Amino acid sequence: MCVPRVTCRRHRVGRLPLRQQLGKAGVENSPVSEMTSWGVPCLLVLTAGCVTGVSKQDVRQQIWDYMESQNLADFPRPVHHRIPNFKGSYLAGQSIRELEVFARAQEVKVDPDKPLEGVRLLVLQSKKTLLVPTPRLRTGLFNKITPPPGATKDLLRTCATSQGVRSYSTPVGLDSRVLVDLVVVGSVAVSEKGWRIGKGEGYADLEYAMMVSMGAVSQKTPVVTIVHDCQVVDIPEALLEDHDLTVDYILTPTRVIATGCEHPKPTGIIWSKISCEVMGKIPILRSLRCRERQAGRDVTLQDEPRHLLGTSSQQPPPLSTVRRHQDPHQPESCSGQGEDGPSNTVFIGNLPRGTRVSELKRALRDLGTVPQRLTWQGPQRRAFLHYEGPTSAQQAVSCLQGLRLGAATLKVALARPQRAGDVTGGCAEEPRPDRRSAVSDL
């Protein structure tokens, strides 16, 4: 098996044998050469000469192991599965003041990672607008941190922490005209060419892609990362994917590196890389998907059948296809178009017990899928949304897939059209009960 070559540049002050250092980092069987450098405690370099068996997770694991073994990490520990907080992170962050792109910036987006706390404080002290992504994007994309008037330095420090995000922030919606001048992200590993590896959950890449979709950033928006010197490694270009965010500047406790990276940054959300599970967890992502689908873009998800939502997603699928995905106890609706006519009513099932109609209405507003009318059957844990036409209803079904209220994932489908012969007194387009399920009428 081909093993990646690993070299280590070690500061002369360190007296621990090099083989022992690398052994603690989990790479003791790799070919090693020793070099002196400009005061870096240790710089692991994964060379691209032999990449068999090398993955992003391999790089992450070596960085995490090394930082722990050399006691380079700071609270919280262990650093595994995190953006590592390292000793000297505050000092590294202060050097952002040397960058002209920071001096020019008015609105700065900084990730909520612990090693970026000093940068968030500096943004606030510089009277710039600080935008912080909401944790795991649960309630939106950005929070704008707004310190109280006359805030002291100690209060600004609090505003720069996770507590400040909770106590002194306001959400920034999709319709807000945000233009981000500078993006600051955390990293597990980064190369001098600008390649970046995060902790593996993809949130920084997704956040950037979402900002592109909102028009908040462009290819010219500079991206800065702040890391320990040992996190600067030679990442094989073969590991770089089209959704990966690259960086323009790297700040360490000893260096400011301009990468000159010319690799294009993500140009938007790549829907084919997003699963239905992820969609169910991120409401704002569903809203963006609705907008892009209405603009005629292909928003088919990674694990979604293309016949349900393909490039021609503006057209409703055949009724037989819709029925295969229906709730067996779902009532039929009266469309007045005969049994084979498409429906303009959307069925919502599996509502949590005790849910209020206002909660559902709020979720619909957040997703931009407000119906013309809503029929509420809370005791039966369901509701019906009535839209202007079948196309609007089908778009709403796609938008609402994976929608959660509380801990429950709602069931969403087009309501079955009622037989034309069953329509009496003129069709009012109300769902009628399915007699087999013994559900009372509205």
C-alpha positions in Angstrom: 0.0 0.0 0.0 1.3 3.4 -0.9 1.8 5.6 2.2 1.8 9.4 1.8 5.2 10.9 2.5 5.1 13.2 5.6 7.9 15.6 6.4 8.1 17.7 9.6 9.7 21.1 10.0 10.5 21.4 13.7 11.6 24.4 15.7 15.0 23.8 17.3 13.7 24.5 20.8 11.6 21.3 20.7 13.8 18.3 22.0 11.3 15.5 21.6 12.7 13.0 19.0 11.1 13.6 15.6 10.0 9.9 15.2 8.3 10.1 18.6 6.5 13.3 17.6 5.2 11.8 14.5 4.3 8.6 16.4 2.0 10.6 18.6 0.5 12.1 15.5 -0.3 8.6 14.2 2.1 8.6 11.2 5.1 6.9 12.7 5.5 4.5 9.8 5.8 7.2 7.2 9.1 8.2 5.6 10.4 11.2 7.4 13.0 13.9 6.8 13.9 16.6 9.4 14.3 20.2 8.5 14.6 23.4 10.5 12.4 26.4 9.8 11.5 29.9 10.8 10.3 29.1 14.3 7.3 26.9 13.6 6.8 24.3 16.3 5.9 21.7 13.7 4.6 21.8 10.2 3.2 18.5 8.8 3.3 18.4 5.0 1.3 15.8 3.2 2.9 15.7 -0.3 0.8 15.0 -3.4 3.5 12.7 -4.8 1.6 9.7 -3.5 -2.1 10.1 -2.5 -3.4 6.5 -2.4 -5.3 6.1 0.7 -5.2 9.8 1.6 -8.5 11.4 2.3 -9.7 14.6 4.0 -10.4 12.6 7.1 -6.8 11.3 7.1 -5.6 14.9 7.1 -8.0 16.0 9.8 -7.1 13.1 12.1 -3.4 13.8 11.8 -3.9 17.5 12.6 -6.2 16.7 15.6 -3.8 14.0 16.9 -0.8 16.2 16.6 -2.3 19.3 18.3 -3.4 17.2 21.2 -0.1 15.3 21.5 1.9 18.5 21.5 -0.5 20.4 23.8 -1.1 23.1 21.2 -4.9 23.0 21.8 -6.8 25.3 24.0 -10.4 25.0 25.5 -12.5 23.2 24.4 -10.7 19.9 24.3 -10.2 17.4 22.9 -10.1 19.2 19.5 -11.2 16.1 17.6 -14.3 16.7 15.4 -14.0 20.5 16.0 -12.4 23.5 14.4 -9.4 23.5 16.8 -9.0 26.3 19.3 -5.3 26.7 19.6 -2.9 28.6 21.9 -2.2 31.9 20.2 -5.5 32.1 18.3 -6.2 35.6 19.7 -2.7 36.8 18.5 -3.2 35.3 15.1 -6.6 37.0 14.8 -5.2 40.4 15.6 -3.1 40.4 12.5 -6.2 40.7 10.4 -5.8 44.5 11.0 -2.8 44.4 8.7 -5.0 43.4 5.7 -6.4 46.1 3.5 -9.4 44.0 2.8 -10.3 44.2 6.5 -9.8 48.0 6.6 -12.1 48.4 3.6 -14.8 46.0 4.9 -18.0 47.3 6.5 -19.9 44.0 6.9 -17.9 41.0 8.0 -19.2 37.5 8.4 -17.2 35.5 11.0 -17.9 31.9 11.9 -18.9 31.1 15.5 -15.9 28.9 16.1 -14.0 29.5 19.4 -10.6 30.4 17.8 -12.3 33.2 15.9 -13.5 34.9 19.0 -10.7 37.5 18.9 -11.6 38.5 15.3 -15.3 38.9 16.2 -14.2 41.2 19.0 -12.0 43.2 16.7 -14.9 43.6 14.2 -17.1 45.1 16.9 -14.3 47.3 18.3 -13.7 48.6 14.7 -17.4 49.6 14.5 -18.1 47.2 11.6 -21.2 45.1 11.2 -20.7 41.6 12.5 -22.6 38.8 11.0 -22.4 35.3 12.6 -24.0 32.2 11.1 -26.7 30.7 13.3 -25.6 27.4 14.9 -26.1 24.6 12.3 -28.3 27.0 10.4 -31.4 25.9 12.4 -33.1 29.3 12.5 -31.7 31.1 9.5 -28.4 32.0 7.9 -27.1 35.0 9.8 -27.4 36.7 13.1 -26.4 40.4 13.2 -24.6 41.2 16.5 -25.8 44.5 17.9 -24.0 45.6 21.1 -26.0 48.0 23.4 -25.2 51.7 23.0 -22.1 52.7 24.9 -21.0 49.1 25.4 -17.8 48.7 27.4 -14.9 46.6 26.2 -16.0 43.8 28.6 -19.5 43.8 27.1 -18.1 43.7 23.6 -16.0 40.7 24.6 -19.3 39.1 25.7 -20.9 40.0 22.4 -18.1 38.2 20.6 -18.8 34.9 22.4 -21.5 32.3 21.8 -23.5 34.0 24.7 -23.4 37.3 22.8 -24.8 35.6 19.7 -27.8 34.5 21.9 -28.2 37.7 23.8 -27.3 40.5 21.5 -28.3 39.4 18.0 -31.1 39.8 15.5 -31.8 37.4 12.7 -31.1 38.5 9.1 -33.7 37.2 6.7 -33.4 36.1 3.1 -35.0 39.4 1.9 -32.5 41.5 3.7 -30.1 43.4 1.4 -26.9 42.1 2.9 -23.6 42.6 1.1 -20.8 40.9 2.9 -17.4 42.5 2.3 -15.2 39.9 4.1 -15.7 36.3 5.1 -13.7 34.7 8.0 -13.9 31.0 8.5 -12.3 28.4 10.7 -10.4 25.4 9.3 -8.9 22.1 10.4 -6.2 22.2 7.7 -5.3 24.7 4.9 -2.6 24.8 2.3 -0.6 27.8 1.1 -2.4 27.4 -2.2 -5.7 28.2 -0.5 -7.2 24.7 -0.3 -9.2 24.3 2.9 -10.4 21.3 4.9 -13.1 21.9 7.6 -14.3 19.5 10.3 -16.3 17.5 7.8 -19.9 18.6 8.3 -19.8 21.0 5.3 -21.5 24.0 7.1 -18.9 26.6 6.0 -19.1 25.5 2.4 -22.9 25.5 2.5 -23.1 28.8 4.2 -20.9 30.4 1.5 -23.0 28.8 -1.3 -26.2 30.1 0.4 -24.7 33.6 0.5 -24.0 33.3 -3.2 -27.6 32.4 -3.8 -28.7 35.4 -1.8 -26.4 37.7 -3.7 -24.5 38.5 -0.5 -21.1 37.5 -1.8 -19.3 37.2 -5.2 -16.2 35.6 -6.5 -14.3 38.8 -5.5 -15.3 38.6 -1.8 -12.1 37.8 0.1 -12.1 34.8 2.5 -9.7 34.6 5.5 -8.9 31.7 7.8 -7.1 31.7 11.1 -5.1 28.6 12.1 -2.1 27.4 14.0 1.1 27.0 12.0 0.9 23.3 12.2 -2.5 23.4 10.4 -0.8 24.7 7.3 -0.2 21.6 5.2 0.3 20.6 1.6 -3.2 19.3 0.7 -3.3 17.1 -2.5 -5.3 19.0 -5.2 -7.1 15.7 -5.9 -9.0 16.2 -2.6 -10.5 19.5 -3.7 -14.1 19.3 -4.8 -16.3 21.8 -6.6 -18.3 22.7 -3.5 -15.2 23.3 -1.4 -14.6 26.9 -0.2 -11.0 28.2 -0.8 -9.3 30.9 1.1 -7.4 34.1 0.0 -5.5 34.8 3.3 -4.2 32.5 6.1 -3.4 34.1 9.5 -1.2 32.2 11.9 0.6 33.3 15.1 3.7 33.8 13.0 2.6 34.6 9.5 0.2 36.3 7.2 -0.1 34.3 4.0 -1.7 35.6 0.8 -2.5 32.5 -1.1 -3.2 34.1 -4.5 -5.7 31.3 -5.0 -7.3 31.4 -8.5 -9.4 28.3 -8.1 -13.1 29.5 -8.4 -15.1 29.5 -5.2 -18.6 27.8 -5.2 -21.0 29.6 -7.5 -24.1 28.5 -5.6 -25.8 25.6 -3.9 -25.1 22.2 -5.6 -28.5 20.6 -4.8 -27.4 17.2 -6.0 -25.0 17.0 -3.1 -27.7 17.8 -0.5 -29.7 15.0 1.0 -33.4 15.1 2.0 -32.2 14.6 5.6 -30.2 17.8 5.5 -33.1 19.7 3.8 -35.3 18.6 6.7 -32.9 20.2 9.3 -32.3 23.6 7.6 -35.5 25.6 7.0 -33.7 28.5 5.2 -32.3 26.0 2.7 -35.8 24.9 1.8 -36.7 28.6 1.2 -33.8 29.0 -1.1 -34.7 25.9 -2.9 -38.2 27.2 -3.6 -36.8 30.4 -5.0 -34.3 28.6 -7.3 -36.9 26.2 -8.5 -39.2 29.1 -9.3 -36.3 30.6 -11.3 -36.2 27.4 -13.4 -33.1 25.8 -11.9 -32.7 22.1 -11.3 -33.0 21.6 -7.6 -33.1 17.8 -7.4 -31.6 16.5 -4.2 -29.0 13.8 -3.8 -31.4 11.1 -2.8 -34.6 12.3 -4.5 -36.1 10.5 -7.5 -35.8 12.7 -10.5 -39.3 11.9 -11.6 -40.5 13.8 -8.5 -38.4 16.9 -9.1 -36.3 17.1 -12.2 -35.3 19.9 -14.6 -38.9 20.2 -15.6 -40.0 20.6 -12.0 -42.4 23.4 -12.9 -44.8 20.8 -14.2 -46.8 18.6 -11.7 -45.9 14.9 -11.9 -48.5 12.4 -13.1 -51.2 11.8 -10.6 -50.3 8.1 -10.3 -46.8 9.1 -9.1 -48.3 11.4 -6.5 -50.6 8.7 -5.1 -47.7 6.3 -4.5 -46.3 8.8 -2.0 -49.5 9.5 -0.2 -50.5 8.9 3.4 -53.0 6.0 3.3 -55.4 7.9 5.6 -55.2 11.1 3.6 -58.6 12.6 2.8 -59.5 13.4 -0.8 -59.9 16.9 -2.0 -62.5 18.3 -4.4 -60.8 20.0 -7.4 -63.8 20.0 -9.7 -61.5 18.6 -12.5 -62.5 15.0 -12.3 -60.5 12.1 -10.8 -57.6 12.5 -13.2 -57.3 16.2 -12.8 -54.4 17.6 -10.8 -55.1 19.0 -7.3 -54.5 22.4 -6.0 -54.7 21.3 -2.4 -51.8 20.1 -0.3 -52.2 17.6 2.6 -50.2 18.2 5.8 -50.1 15.2 8.2 -48.3 14.1 11.3 -48.7 17.4 13.1 -47.4 17.2 16.6 -50.1 17.0 19.3 -50.9 20.4 20.6 -49.6 22.2 17.6 -51.3 25.6 17.0 -52.3 26.8 13.6 -50.2 29.9 14.1 -47.1 27.7 14.3 -47.8 26.2 10.9 -48.7 29.6 9.4 -45.3 30.9 10.7 -43.4 28.0 9.1 -45.3 28.6 5.8 -44.4 32.3 5.8 -40.7 31.5 6.5 -40.7 29.2 3.5 -42.5 31.6 1.2 -45.3 29.0 0.6 -48.4 30.8 2.0 -51.6 29.3 0.6 -54.7 31.2 -0.4 -56.7 29.4 2.3 -55.8 26.9 5.1 -58.2 24.3 6.5 -57.1 23.3 10.0 -57.8 19.9 11.6 -55.6 20.1 14.6 -57.3 17.4 16.6 -56.8 15.0 13.7 -53.1 16.3 13.5 -53.5 17.5 9.9 -54.3 20.5 7.7 -55.0 21.3 4.1 -53.4 24.1 2.1 -55.4 25.5 -0.8 -53.4 27.2 -3.6 -54.3 29.1 -6.7 -53.6 26.2 -9.1 -52.0 22.8 -9.4 -48.6 24.2 -10.3 -48.5 26.3 -7.1 -49.6 23.3 -5.1 -46.9 21.1 -6.6 -44.2 23.7 -5.9 -45.4 23.9 -2.3 -45.1 20.2 -1.9 -41.5 20.3 -3.0 -40.7 23.2 -0.7 -42.3 21.6 2.3 -40.6 18.2 2.0 -38.7 17.5 5.2 -40.5 20.3 7.1 -40.3 19.8 10.9 -42.4 21.2 13.7 -40.9 20.4 17.0 -39.5 16.9 16.8 -41.9 15.7 14.1 -41.3 15.6 10.4 -44.5 16.4 8.7 -46.1 14.4 5.9 -46.6 16.5 2.8 -48.4 15.4 -0.4 -50.9 16.6 -3.0 -54.4 15.8 -1.8 -56.3 13.3 -4.0 -58.8 15.0 -6.4 -62.4 14.1 -5.8 -64.4 12.3 -8.5 -66.4 14.7 -10.6 -69.6 12.7 -10.0 -69.2 13.3 -6.3 -69.3 17.1 -6.6 -72.5 18.6 -5.4 -73.8 22.1 -5.3 -70.7 23.5 -7.1 -67.3 22.5 -6.0 -65.9 24.7 -3.1 -62.5 23.0 -3.4 -62.7 21.8 0.2 -61.2 18.4 1.1 -63.8 15.8 1.7 -63.5 13.0 4.2 -62.2 9.6 3.3 -65.1 7.5 4.6 -62.8 4.5 5.0 -60.8 6.4 7.7 -63.9 7.5 9.7 -62.7 11.0 9.9 -65.3 13.6 10.7 -66.2 16.3 8.1 -64.8 19.8 8.4 
